[in-house]
Amino acid sequence: MSVATTKASFSKLKIIKNYLRNTMTQTRSCSLAMIPTEKKIGEQFWLCNQS
């Protein structure tokens, strides 16, 4: 992969991320905020059930 290809890929990624950030609804925002919390709860549940 050349430097130009890499720069073009990052440029497209930046455009996509900006689009998603600007079109994010409240529901999606809340859902994304819950992901770390649910992961932590899942890990705690898994650890408790290993004994």
C-alpha positions in Angstrom: 0.0 0.0 0.0 1.5 3.3 -1.0 1.5 6.5 1.1 -1.0 8.1 -1.3 -3.4 5.2 -0.9 -3.1 5.4 2.9 -3.7 9.1 2.9 -6.8 8.6 0.7 -8.1 5.9 3.1 -7.7 8.1 6.1 -9.3 11.0 4.2 -12.4 8.8 3.4 -12.5 7.6 7.0 -12.5 11.1 8.3 -15.4 12.0 6.0 -17.4 9.0 7.1 -16.7 9.7 10.8 -17.8 13.3 10.4 -21.0 12.2 8.7 -21.8 9.7 11.4 -21.0 12.2 14.1 -23.2 14.9 12.6 -26.2 12.6 11.9 -26.2 10.8 15.2 -29.6 10.7 16.8 -30.2 10.8 20.6 -31.2 7.1 20.6 -28.0 6.1 18.9 -26.0 8.3 21.2 -27.5 6.7 24.3 -27.0 3.2 22.8 -23.3 3.9 22.2 -23.0 5.2 25.8 -24.4 2.0 27.2 -21.8 -0.3 25.4 -19.0 0.1 28.0 -21.4 -0.2 30.9 -22.9 -3.4 29.5 -19.5 -4.8 28.7 -18.4 -4.2 32.3 -21.5 -5.9 33.7 -21.0 -8.8 31.4 -17.4 -9.3 32.5 -18.5 -9.1 36.2 -21.2 -11.7 35.6 -18.8 -14.0 33.7 -16.2 -13.7 36.6 -18.9 -14.5 39.2 -20.0 -17.6 37.3 -16.5 -19.0 36.9 -16.3 -20.1 40.6 
